[in-house]
């Protein structure tokens, strides 16, 4: 995997110290290495550069406060910044099992803990140990190559687009933002959506990424404990996004009006800003009704299978015009096998600010799935009945 190695240690600039000599020895191997000497610079660097070939990170940094020395570790920085890079916690300090486990929960197999042996005759051995660990990681995690390359493609495309927009009109953010305000739309979402659309159009033309995606599809599966649950978690993340409390109200936001009544906000994005102080439109549904529907389907499945017959699960494809199913719906956190059942006949409801204020859940339905839901609902209520075709006309057209 290509990229820069980030070497973060508070002794990296002390020329007579072991860490500095180790840094220079790694650099002599022809791989770009960026030295970082304190936690503040480390935090700022990982926010500015999203993906590294590897991060070699000491666990104890000596900091100064009011002319007093104290030690500090990077735990909080690692918890706050879920960057997609291989991380080596490289320290002679023993790190507790609980801390190691919490970091593995965040970074999975992308984090390793190496013991630093600070002996002058061990620089070559330590350098080889680090490179061997990187080599082994890359060999056993070839599926990570595409996300790494993808991150590089995003960075390059983003810089190209920002440059093009700046050259077109340095006031481009103000222009798009102001027009959105005039139109009554949510201006922040509008500016971001414009950029995201341009980013998508650019990335899809990245030939290296396209080839890497095709190659990734041919790799052997990475073993997982429970394949079905793993896929449910995957699609839960694809369908829904967990919201920050500060996020603006958006089309697709999921509201919880009671323990049983949930709803998806369907007011168009361009109208939310002007309506959110008074009334908003929702499609509501019952958790109990959804559970009852799925219980019936589970019984039907068991009955079919007991007779040795195959079960038709095509109802999940939303072929019935009057209803819509949302799989792996986040009724509860970290429960991935629940399905929402939306009956278009009774789903539409208008709620006042007093009714919806403070009722937004922690999730929203992502695009394009929210647009599919709105489109299917509008198609249902907008359908037009026409007379049946008479048998004689059918017969004549078959001659």
Rosetta blueprint (number, residue, H / E / L):
1 X L
2 X L
3 X L
4 X L
5 X E
6 X E
7 X E
8 X E
9 X L
10 X L
11 X L
12 X L
13 X L
14 X L
15 X L
16 X L
17 X L
18 X H
19 X H
20 X H
21 X H
22 X H
23 X H
24 X H
25 X H
26 X H
27 X H
28 X L
29 X L
30 X L
31 X L
32 X L
33 X E
34 X E
35 X E
36 X E
37 X L
38 X L
39 X H
40 X H
41 X H
42 X H
43 X H
44 X H
45 X H
46 X H
47 X H
48 X H
49 X L
50 X L
51 X L
52 X L
53 X L
54 X E
55 X E
56 X E
57 X E
58 X L
59 X L
60 X L
61 X E
62 X E
63 X E
64 X E
65 X E
66 X L
67 X L
68 X E
69 X E
70 X E
71 X E
72 X E
73 X L
74 X L
75 X H
76 X H
77 X H
78 X H
79 X H
80 X H
81 X L
82 X L
83 X L
84 X L
85 X L
86 X L
87 X E
88 X E
89 X E
90 X E
91 X E
92 X L
93 X L
94 X L
95 X L
96 X L
97 X H
98 X H
99 X H
100 X H
101 X H
102 X H
103 X H
104 X H
105 X H
106 X H
107 X H
108 X H
109 X H
110 X H
111 X E
112 X E
113 X E
114 X E
115 X E
116 X L
117 X L
118 X L
119 X L
120 X H
121 X H
122 X H
123 X H
124 X H
125 X H
126 X H
127 X H
128 X H
129 X H
130 X H
131 X H
132 X H
133 X H
134 X H
135 X H
136 X H
137 X H
138 X H
139 X H
140 X H
141 X L
142 X L
143 X L
144 X H
145 X H
146 X H
147 X H
148 X H
149 X H
150 X H
151 X H
152 X H
153 X H
154 X H
155 X H
156 X H
157 X H
158 X H
159 X H
160 X H
161 X H
162 X H
163 X H
164 X H
165 X H
166 X H
167 X H
168 X H
169 X L
170 X L
171 X L
172 X H
173 X H
174 X H
175 X H
176 X H
177 X H
178 X H
179 X H
180 X H
181 X H
182 X H
183 X H
184 X L
185 X L
186 X L
187 X H
188 X H
189 X H
190 X H
191 X H
192 X H
193 X H
194 X H
195 X H
196 X H
197 X H
198 X H
199 X H
200 X H
201 X H
202 X H
203 X H
204 X L
205 X L
206 X L
207 X H
208 X H
209 X H
210 X H
211 X H
212 X H
213 X H
214 X H
215 X H
216 X H
217 X L
218 X L
219 X L
220 X L
221 X L
222 X L
223 X L
224 X L
225 X L
226 X L
227 X H
228 X H
229 X H
230 X H
231 X H
232 X H
233 X H
234 X H
235 X H
236 X H
237 X H
238 X H
239 X H
240 X E
241 X E
242 X E
243 X L
244 X L
245 X L
246 X L
247 X L
248 X L
249 X L
250 X L
251 X L
252 X L
253 X E
254 X E
255 X E
256 X E
257 X L
258 X L
259 X L
260 X L
261 X E
262 X E
263 X E
264 X E
265 X E
266 X L
267 X L
268 X L
269 X H
270 X H
271 X H
272 X H
273 X H
274 X H
275 X H
276 X L
277 X L
278 X L
279 X E
280 X E
281 X E
282 X E
283 X E
284 X E
285 X E
286 X E
287 X H
288 X H
289 X H
290 X H
291 X H
292 X H
293 X H
294 X H
295 X H
296 X H
297 X H
298 X H
299 X H
300 X H
301 X H
302 X H
303 X H
304 X H
305 X H
306 X H
307 X L
308 X L
309 X L
310 X L
311 X L
312 X L
313 X L
314 X H
315 X H
316 X H
317 X H
318 X L
319 X L
320 X L
321 X L
322 X L
323 X E
324 X E
325 X E
326 X E
327 X L
328 X L
329 X L
330 X L
331 X L
332 X L
333 X L
334 X L
335 X L
336 X L
337 X L
338 X L
339 X L
340 X E
341 X E
342 X E
343 X E
344 X H
345 X H
346 X H
347 X H
348 X E
349 X E
350 X E
351 X E
352 X E
353 X H
354 X H
355 X H
356 X H
357 X L
358 X L
359 X L
360 X E
361 X E
362 X E
363 X E
364 X E
365 X E
366 X L
367 X L
368 X L
369 X H
370 X H
371 X H
372 X H
373 X H
374 X H
375 X H
376 X H
377 X H
378 X H
379 X H
380 X H
381 X H
382 X L
383 X L
384 X L
385 X L
386 X L
387 X L
388 X L
389 X L
390 X L
391 X H
392 X H
393 X H
394 X H
395 X H
396 X H
397 X H
398 X L
399 X L
